Amino acid sequence: MSSFSSPPAPVISRNAAIAGGVVAFHVAALWAIQSGLLQRAVEIIVPVAIMSEFIEPPRPKVEPPPPPVPPKPVKRTVAKAPALPPPPMPVAIADPTPAPNAPMGSLEPQPPAPPIAAPVVVAAAPAPAPAAPPAPPRIELPSTNADYLQNPKPAYPYMSKRMGEQGKSIINVLIGIDGLPKEAKIKQSSGFDRLDQAALETVMRWRYVPGKRAGVAVPMAFDVPINWVLN
């Protein structure tokens, strides 16, 4: 029995494989162009590459060096020369022989000095005493006691007598310069209205001597007391 051997597999050359890869790449590129995939990849990759080229990181700020500090001036001490003592003054030598033209001194005693007069002290005149204040003007109160007035006695109210009412009414009356009453009011009540009203009517009927200030009649208020007493 004879054996048959299988035919050998075809051997693909290296050039054919490269050519096939190139063809496959072009086919894939065409498909990417048609589907828009390549355009999107370019839009994403190209701006990133461009931005990475043109955007540079900020450079660090370089501060200028501080100005140099001027050196402090050095004080130089100048030594002062010691002060020299002043030269000695010439000493005068007494000459016992007088000069021919020297004036001769007088041996007569000097006259006594005139006496010094004592200072005259003038006493200041005493200050005048302050003037005494003027005396207050003399005031004369009105009066009802003049005989020429002929004022009647107050009439005792009949009911007050019957009821036994007694007391003292003081009426304040304003007297004019003509001696007539201008107005009157009860200053102190007797305790009974009838007696007070009778006192008011009485003093308004009377005549008075007007009050005076420094001898001149002036309007003046005056208290008139009236006693109500049953006999």
C-alpha positions, 0 to 999 in steps of 0.5 A: 500500500502506497502512501500519498503525502499532502501537498506543501502549504504555500509560503507567503513572502515578506514583501507580500505581507508588507504590501497587504498591511499597507493596503489594509491601513489605507482601507482603514484610513478611508473607512475612518475618513468616511465615518468622521472618526479621524476628523474627531481624533484630529480635533482632539489631538491637534489643539492639545498639541498646539496648546502644549506648545504655545502655553508656557508656565508663568515665569517666577517674579524676580525681585530687584535686589535691595539698595545698598546701605550707605556706610555710616560716617566715621566720626574723627576725633581731633585732639585739641592742642593744650591751651598755653598759659598767658605770658606774664604781665610786666611788673611795675617797679616803684621809683622813689624819685618824684618826677619834675613835673608831677603835681604836688598833693594838698595837705589841707583837710577836706571840708565836711560833707553837707548834712543829708536832709531827712525825707519828708513823708506825706501822710495820705489823706484818709478815705472819705467815709461812705455816705449813709443810705438815705432814710426810708420815707415816712409812711402814715397809715390810713385812719378812722379816728378823726373827729371830722369823719363822723363815722357811725358805729356798726349796727348789730344784726338783729338775728345775731343778737337773738342768737347770741352771736359774738366775735371779731371781724377784720376787714382789709380795705383799700383807701384812695387818696380821697379817703374813700374806700375802693374795695374791701375783703374779709381778712379774718372771720368772726365765725358768723357770716351775718356779723362779717357781712355787717362789718363789710357794709359798715367799712364801705360806708365810712370815710378815712384819712388817706395814707401818706408816704413822705407826706404825700397821699397815696392809695394804701390798704388798711385793716379795720377790726370790728368787735361784736360784743353783746352787752 
